[in-house]
Amino acid sequence: LAAQLPGRVKFIAGIEGEAFEEGTTLVALDEDELLAKRSAAYAQLAAADAQMRNANVQYSRELWSPQSKSAPGGMAIPNLFDQMFTRPAESFMGQRDRDAERSADLFASGTQMEQARSAILRAQSEIRAIDAKLRDTRSFAPFDGVITRKMIEEGDTVQPGQPLLEFADLTYLQVEVDIPVRLMPGLKKGMLIPARLDVGNVRVDVRVAQIFPSAAPVRHTVTVKFDLPLNVPGGPGMYAEVMVPDVSPGVSSVPV
């Protein structure tokens, strides 16, 4: 498990050898700064939402009660006389086009709505980005397993890509062997062959699980993985001796 964000380690679930179930939080980084940014983003979202509601009200008012029709004229006389004489005179003399003014006012109100809508989408996107970073501040157990190595301590500052823990499922173990090319004709996937474990000199049968398709160009060996039986003693990093059959004349098996 590696760090996805820079930060300070505030929690480690345990030490080497402790087992945890799938989904358990193994490592957590300090997220106070991200939580502050998230609160600010929600405040921006609330402001944008209020701006959107106000823009809707202004657009509806302009649609049903245009300001260009209710605004007073330029002669500072009673409004009734202004509506009956001044406004027709202004339109007749080309001084004022109230339909054009109404269209401009509607366009301005619509522009305010679009700006408010864009602000809402921008705030929502920022919140989603912060939520994704908040998820990255925690490393969860991908399966039931055991901490096999711990590379950090609480209070350490980590950078993206820095290893935090090694976590392994020790239920199913394998032996990985580099086998000389000349011995490969004696191996087939699925076959059982004897092996000896370094812990307690235990002898078991292992199954050929995977044969790599190419050989190492320098050592002329092929990597082969063998499945160990369940509940065998030992663990990752320990040694085992596998008796690979040699199909050459006069040779029965060769330890590798």
N, C-alpha and C positions, 0 to 999 in steps of 0.2 A: 504494500500500500504506500503510495507516494502523495506528497502534498500537491494540491491543485491551486492553492492561493498562498501568498505570503502572509505570515501571521505568527502569533505567539501561541504555543501549545498550552492549553489550560486544563486538559483532561486526558488521561491515559487509562484505559480500562483495567489493565493488569500487567503482569510481568510474564517472562518466558515460562512456558509450561501450563499456563492457565487456559482453560477451555471456555469458549463462548458460542452461543447459538447464532444462527444466521440472523442478520439484521441488527445485532447489538452494536452500539456505538463503541468503537475501539479507540479512536482519537478525535478530539475536538479542539478547534482553534478558537481564539478569542474573536467574537463577532460584534463587539460593541460599536465599532465604526460603521459596519454595514447596517446595523439596526438603526443608527442615527440617520444614515442616508435613506433608509427605507421610510422612516417617519417623515423626513423632508419630502420624499417623493409622494407620500400619501397627502401631505399638505398641499402640494402642487396639484394633485388630482382633485382635491376638494375645491381649490380655487378655480380650476379649469371647469369643473362641473357647475359652479355658481355662475361663472362667466357664460357658460352655455345656456343656462336657464334664463339669464338676463337677456342674452341675445335673442332667444326664442320669443320672449315677451315683447321686446322692441320690434322684432319683425312682425309679430301679430298686430301690434298697435299700428305700425306703419301700413300694414295691409288693409286694416279695417278703418283706421282713423288717421289718414295721412297728415303729417305735419305741414305739408305744403298748402293744404286747403284750410287749415285752422290757424296758420300763422298770420299775424297782423300785417297790413300793408305798410307802405312807406310814408303815409300822409298823417299818421297819428290822429285819426278821427274815429268816431264810434265804429265798432266792428260790423254792424249791420250795413251802414253806408259803405264801408270798405268792401264788403262782399258784393254789394249791388252795383257799385260804380267804379271803385278803384281797381279791383282785380280785372274786370272786363276791359277797362281802359288800358291796363298794363299789357294784357294779352294782345289787344288790338294794335297797340303801338310797338309790340315786339320787345318790351322791356323785361318780360318775365314769362317763362313757359312752365306752368305748374305741373303739367304731366311729366315733363323732363325731370323736374325736381323730385317728383314722387318716384320715378324710376331710379334716380340716383340714390334716394334715401333707401329704397328697397334693396338695391344692390349693396349699399354700405352695410345694412343690417344682415344681409345674407353673408357678406364677407366676414363679419364679426362671428356669425355662427360657425363658419368654416374654420376660422382661427381657433375658436374655443374647442371645436371637435378635434382639431389637430393637437391642441395642447393636452386634451384628455388622452388621446392615443399615445402621445409622447410620454406622459406620466405613467400610463399603464405599462408601456414597454420598459421603462426604467425600473418599475417595480418588479416585473418579471425577471429582468437581468439581475437585480439585487437578490431576489429569491433564489435564483440559480447559484449565485455565489454563496449564499447562506447554506445551501445544501452542500456545497463543496467544502465548507469549513468542518464537516464531519465525515469521518471514514467509518463505514459500517462493515461488519463481518459479511463477506459474500456467501459464506456457507458455514455450517457447523465445523468448528476447527479449533486449533490451538495456536497461541502466539509462540513462534519458534525463535524469533529474534526481535529485539527492541532497539531501535537506533536513536531514539530521542527521549528526552525527559521533560516533565512539566516545567514550563517557563522558558524553554528553548524557543528561539525564533527560527522559523523554517522558510524556505523559498520554494516556488513551484518546481515540481519534479524531484524534490529531495525525498529520499526514502524515509518512511516512518516506522513501519513494522513489516515483518515477514509473518504471514499467517498461512497455516497449512492444515489440510485434512489428513490426519494420520490413520484413518480407517483402512484405506487402500494404499499399500506401499508397492513400489517397484524397485527393481534392481536395474541399473543402467550399465551396460558393459560395452566396451570397444573390442570387437572381436576381429581377429585377423581374417583377411579375405579368403584365405585357403580353407578356413573352417566353415564358411557360410553354406556350402552344399549340405551340411549336416543339420541345418536348422530350417524349420518351417513354422509359420504362424499357427499358434494353438497347441503345439506339442509340449509335453511335460518333460522336464529334465531335472536331475538332482542338483541341489545347491546346499552350501554350508554357510550359516550366518556367523559373523564374527562374535556375536553375543552368546556366550554359553556353548559355543560349538554345536549349535542346533542344526540338524539336517532336515531339509524340507524339499518338496517338489515345487518348482516354479514353472509358470506357463509363459511361452513366447507371446508377448502382446503386440510388439511393433518391431519391424525391421526397416531401418532407414534405407532409402532407395539408392544412395550413393556412398562411396567410400571416401575417407579422408585422403587427400592427395599426397600427404607427406608420410603419414604412419601406415597407410594402406590397411586401414581398419574400417569396419562398419559398426555403427551404433545400433545396439539391440536392447530393447526394454523387456523385462520379465516381470509378470505379476506375482507378488508374494501372497501366500495364504493369509487369511484374516487372523488377527490376534497373535502374530509372531512377535518375539522379543526384538528390541532394537527400535531404531527410528531413522529419520533422514540424516544423511552424512556418514552413516556407519558402513562398514565393509561387508561384502559377501563374496563367496567363491562359487562360481557356476561351472558345472561339469559339461562342457560343450562336446557333443559327439564328433569324432573325427572319422569321416568316411574313407580316409586313406587306408590302403591295405596294411594290415598288421597293427592298427591303432584303434582303440575303442573310444576313448574320450580324453579331453585335454582340459585341465583347470584353467580358467581365465578370471 
